[in-house]
Amino acid sequence: TLALLKPDIYADPITVADVHAQLPAAGLELVRSRRVHWTPRDAGRFYAEHKGKFFYDRLTSYMTSGPFLAMILHTTDQHDGGDAITRWREMIGPTHPVKAQVVAPTSLRGQFGLTDTRNSFHGSDSIETAVRELDFFFP
């Protein structure tokens, strides 16, 4: 699956190291990563499906505010249940940090997410989306 550590999280090397350290316990392994710093055009291409929505400008502005980390994650054989998409999404928690703080307080968004836009992490939501997103970052 594709995992993103968005600009606010990537700016803190201690948090990045902590996230990496938590991957094995979730049955996930980092396959490849890449530091990315988007232009507005890059963000517009990736988030094209959201163009015209009320949060689009905030989201693209946030994602171009600094570098972030794109990662390819896959499951390890030592962990039972779930694919990489499911495991990463469970690890990061609900999209909205306020909800994450209530229903999944130990999730990454529950710990580090700030707002609906500045929620610190991204994870593909389906196999089809993962294929498209992985191709975008790792052609």
C-alpha positions in Angstrom: 0.0 0.0 0.0 1.0 3.6 -0.3 1.6 5.5 3.0 2.3 9.2 3.3 3.8 11.0 6.2 2.6 14.5 5.5 4.6 17.7 5.8 3.9 18.4 9.5 4.9 14.9 10.6 7.9 14.6 8.2 9.3 17.8 9.7 9.8 16.0 13.0 12.5 13.3 12.7 11.7 11.8 16.1 8.1 11.2 15.1 9.2 9.7 11.7 11.5 7.3 13.5 8.7 6.4 16.0 6.3 5.6 13.1 8.9 3.5 11.4 9.5 1.6 14.7 5.8 0.8 15.0 5.5 -0.8 11.6 6.7 -4.3 12.6 4.2 -4.6 15.4 1.5 -3.9 12.9 2.8 -6.6 10.6 4.1 -4.1 8.1 7.4 -3.7 6.4 8.9 -0.7 4.6 9.7 -1.7 1.0 10.8 1.7 -0.4 10.5 5.3 0.5 11.0 8.6 -1.2 11.2 12.2 0.0 8.8 14.4 -2.0 8.3 18.1 -2.2 5.3 18.9 -4.4 4.6 21.9 -6.6 0.9 23.1 -6.8 0.7 21.2 -10.1 1.8 17.9 -8.5 -0.7 18.3 -5.7 -3.5 19.2 -8.2 -2.8 16.0 -10.2 -2.8 13.7 -7.2 -5.9 15.3 -5.7 -7.8 15.9 -9.0 -10.8 13.9 -7.8 -11.3 16.5 -5.0 -11.1 19.6 -7.3 -14.1 21.8 -6.6 -14.7 20.4 -3.0 -14.6 22.8 -0.1 -11.3 21.5 1.3 -9.3 21.2 -2.0 -7.4 24.5 -1.7 -6.6 23.9 1.9 -5.4 20.4 1.2 -3.2 21.3 -1.8 -1.8 24.2 0.1 -0.9 22.0 3.1 0.6 19.3 0.9 2.9 21.8 -0.9 3.9 23.5 2.4 7.0 21.3 2.8 8.5 17.9 2.0 6.8 14.7 3.0 7.6 11.0 2.8 6.0 8.5 0.4 6.4 4.9 1.4 5.5 1.5 0.0 4.4 -0.9 2.7 3.7 -4.6 2.6 2.7 -7.2 5.1 5.1 -9.5 6.8 4.5 -13.2 7.3 4.8 -12.9 11.1 1.4 -11.2 11.6 -2.0 -12.7 11.3 -5.0 -11.1 9.6 -5.4 -8.2 7.1 -3.6 -6.9 4.1 -1.2 -3.9 4.1 -4.0 -1.5 3.2 -6.1 -2.6 6.2 -3.2 -2.7 8.6 -1.9 0.7 7.7 -5.3 2.3 7.8 -5.9 0.7 11.3 -2.6 2.1 12.4 -3.3 5.6 11.2 -6.9 5.7 12.4 -9.9 7.7 11.2 -9.4 10.5 8.8 -10.7 13.1 11.2 -8.2 13.5 14.2 -11.0 14.5 16.6 -12.8 11.3 15.9 -9.5 9.4 16.1 -8.8 10.8 19.5 -12.1 9.4 20.7 -12.4 6.0 19.0 -8.7 5.2 18.3 -6.7 7.4 20.7 -3.5 5.3 20.2 -3.7 5.6 16.4 -1.2 7.8 14.7 -3.9 10.4 13.8 -5.2 10.2 17.3 -1.8 11.1 18.6 -0.5 13.5 16.0 -3.4 14.7 13.7 -4.3 18.3 14.1 -7.3 19.0 11.8 -9.3 17.3 9.1 -6.9 18.7 6.5 -3.7 18.5 8.6 -4.3 14.9 9.6 -0.7 14.0 9.2 -1.0 10.7 7.3 -2.5 9.1 4.2 -3.2 5.5 3.3 -4.7 4.0 0.1 -8.3 3.0 0.7 -8.5 0.1 -1.8 -6.3 -2.1 -4.0 -7.3 0.0 -7.1 -6.4 3.2 -5.4 -3.1 1.8 -4.1 -2.1 0.7 -7.6 -2.9 4.2 -9.0 -1.2 6.0 -6.0 1.9 3.8 -6.0 2.3 4.4 -9.7 2.1 8.2 -9.1 4.9 8.2 -6.6 7.0 5.2 -7.8 6.5 5.1 -11.6 
